[in-house]
Amino acid sequence: MYMTSLPIFLTCVANSIDEPDFPLLLTWSTPEAQIKEVLVIPDDNWLESAQIESNHLAIDEGQLYEFGYEASDILAEWNNELDTDQVLALDVESVSKMVERIYDVKGLYPNFEIVSVWQWFAEQDIDLAHEIGLRHNEYAIDTLPPDELIAALLTIAYDHGLIDMPESLTE
């Protein structure tokens, strides 16, 4: 089913909750079960059509320019790491749009499909909402910080025998 041994989970924080147009933060798991997170320097074209609004992580434009990476850098990393035909996300529509915005900067199209993490777990006979409730009962899954969300998804997959953690993480 996958070209990598582990599923790749991806989430993002967009410039606006109400009208997401471009990503501010991208968080994903790697085939080695690591979690990567990068701030995204907005492309000039993005800022012509949308603003950076307040968000639940309080990411502002200054942080993006000081600590962020350009879309081309993110694409280079994804091309080296994401050797898969599908990536799993909670909000397929929003994440797909954010990924497309990253690729569009270089006039490219994503080389993977964004698939529902809910559907993926359901196909494995796992109730993801129940599993999240067991681990994070005081939080809704969509309110977890992005890195904690990715860690929770990896843990649930591992706990149910859907993935093997690489030996480097189990030693």
C-alpha positions as CSV (number, residue, x, y, z in Angstrom):
1,M,0.0,0.0,0.0
2,Y,2.8,2.5,0.9
3,M,6.2,2.9,-0.6
4,T,7.6,3.6,2.9
5,S,7.4,1.4,5.9
6,L,5.6,4.0,8.0
7,P,2.7,6.1,7.1
8,I,3.4,9.8,6.8
9,F,1.2,12.1,8.8
10,L,1.0,15.8,7.9
11,T,-0.7,18.8,9.5
12,C,-0.5,22.6,9.1
13,V,-1.4,25.9,10.5
14,A,-2.7,28.3,7.9
15,N,-2.7,32.1,7.7
16,S,-6.4,32.3,8.6
17,I,-8.8,30.0,10.4
18,D,-11.8,31.3,8.5
19,E,-10.3,31.6,5.0
20,P,-7.0,29.6,4.9
21,D,-4.9,30.6,1.9
22,F,-1.3,29.7,2.7
23,P,0.6,27.8,5.3
24,L,2.5,29.3,8.2
25,L,3.6,26.1,9.8
26,L,4.0,22.5,8.4
27,T,4.5,19.5,10.7
28,W,5.0,16.0,9.4
29,S,6.3,12.6,10.4
30,T,9.2,11.0,8.5
31,P,9.7,7.4,7.4
32,E,12.0,7.1,10.5
33,A,9.1,8.1,12.8
34,Q,10.7,11.5,13.5
35,I,8.6,14.7,13.6
36,K,9.6,17.7,11.6
37,E,8.2,21.1,11.9
38,V,9.0,24.2,9.8
39,L,7.7,27.8,9.7
40,V,7.0,28.9,6.2
41,I,8.3,32.2,4.8
42,P,5.3,33.5,2.8
43,D,5.7,33.9,-0.9
44,D,5.2,37.5,-2.0
45,N,2.3,36.4,-4.2
46,W,0.5,34.9,-1.2
47,L,0.7,38.2,0.7
48,E,-0.8,40.1,-2.2
49,S,-4.1,38.1,-1.8
50,A,-4.3,37.3,1.9
51,Q,-3.0,38.4,5.3
52,I,-1.6,36.6,8.3
53,E,-4.3,36.7,10.9
54,S,-4.1,35.7,14.6
55,N,-3.8,31.9,15.0
56,H,-3.9,29.5,18.0
57,L,0.0,29.3,18.0
58,A,0.4,33.1,17.9
59,I,2.7,32.8,14.8
60,D,3.4,36.3,13.4
61,E,5.1,37.5,10.2
62,G,8.3,38.4,12.0
63,Q,8.8,34.8,13.3
64,L,8.2,33.5,9.7
65,Y,10.9,35.7,8.2
66,E,13.3,35.2,11.1
67,F,13.0,31.4,11.6
68,G,11.1,30.2,8.5
69,Y,12.0,28.4,5.3
70,E,11.1,29.2,1.7
71,A,8.8,26.8,-0.2
72,S,11.7,25.7,-2.4
73,D,13.6,24.5,0.7
74,I,10.6,22.6,2.0
75,L,10.1,21.0,-1.4
76,A,13.7,19.9,-1.5
77,E,13.3,18.3,1.9
78,W,10.0,16.6,1.0
79,N,11.5,15.2,-2.2
80,N,14.3,13.6,-0.2
81,E,12.0,12.3,2.6
82,L,8.5,11.7,1.5
83,D,8.9,8.7,-0.8
84,T,5.3,7.8,-0.7
85,D,2.2,8.1,-2.9
86,Q,-0.1,9.2,-0.1
87,V,0.2,11.3,3.1
88,L,-2.4,11.2,5.9
89,A,-4.1,14.3,7.3
90,L,-7.0,15.1,9.6
91,D,-8.4,17.9,7.4
92,V,-7.8,16.7,3.9
93,E,-9.2,19.8,2.2
94,S,-7.2,22.3,4.1
95,V,-3.9,20.3,4.1
96,S,-4.3,19.6,0.4
97,K,-4.7,23.3,-0.3
98,M,-1.6,24.2,1.8
99,V,0.5,21.6,0.2
100,E,-0.6,22.7,-3.3
101,R,0.4,26.3,-2.3
102,I,3.9,25.1,-1.5
103,Y,4.3,23.3,-4.8
104,D,2.7,26.1,-6.8
105,V,5.5,28.4,-5.9
106,K,7.7,26.4,-8.2
107,G,5.0,25.6,-10.7
108,L,4.8,22.0,-9.6
109,Y,2.1,19.6,-8.5
110,P,2.4,17.4,-5.4
111,N,3.7,13.9,-6.1
112,F,1.5,12.4,-3.4
113,E,-2.2,12.4,-2.5
114,I,-3.5,13.7,0.8
115,V,-5.7,11.0,2.3
116,S,-7.9,11.1,5.4
117,V,-6.2,9.9,8.6
118,W,-9.7,9.1,9.9
119,Q,-10.4,6.8,7.0
120,W,-7.0,5.2,7.2
121,F,-7.5,4.3,10.9
122,A,-11.1,3.2,10.2
123,E,-9.8,0.8,7.5
124,Q,-7.6,-0.7,10.2
125,D,-10.7,-1.1,12.4
126,I,-9.5,1.6,14.8
127,D,-11.8,4.4,16.2
128,L,-9.4,7.3,16.1
129,A,-11.7,9.6,18.1
130,H,-11.9,7.0,20.9
131,E,-8.1,6.5,20.8
132,I,-7.4,10.2,21.1
133,G,-10.0,10.4,23.9
134,L,-8.1,7.7,25.8
135,R,-4.8,9.6,25.6
136,H,-5.9,13.3,25.5
137,N,-9.4,13.2,27.0
138,E,-9.2,16.9,28.0
139,Y,-8.5,18.0,24.5
140,A,-10.2,17.7,21.1
141,I,-7.8,16.2,18.6
142,D,-7.9,19.4,16.5
143,T,-6.7,21.5,19.4
144,L,-3.5,19.6,20.1
145,P,-0.3,21.4,19.0
146,P,0.8,20.1,15.6
147,D,3.8,18.2,16.9
148,E,1.8,16.6,19.7
149,L,-0.9,15.6,17.1
150,I,1.6,13.9,14.9
151,A,3.2,12.2,17.9
152,A,-0.3,11.0,19.0
153,L,-1.0,9.5,15.6
154,L,2.3,7.7,15.4
155,T,1.8,6.3,19.0
156,I,-1.7,5.1,18.1
157,A,-0.5,3.4,15.0
158,Y,2.4,1.8,16.9
159,D,0.2,0.7,19.8
160,H,-2.1,-1.1,17.4
161,G,0.7,-2.8,15.6
162,L,0.2,-0.9,12.4
163,I,3.8,0.3,12.3
164,D,7.1,-0.8,13.7
165,M,9.3,1.8,15.2
166,P,12.7,1.9,13.6
167,E,15.4,0.2,15.7
168,S,17.1,3.5,16.4
169,L,14.1,4.6,18.4
170,T,13.7,1.4,20.4
171,E,17.3,1.0,21.5
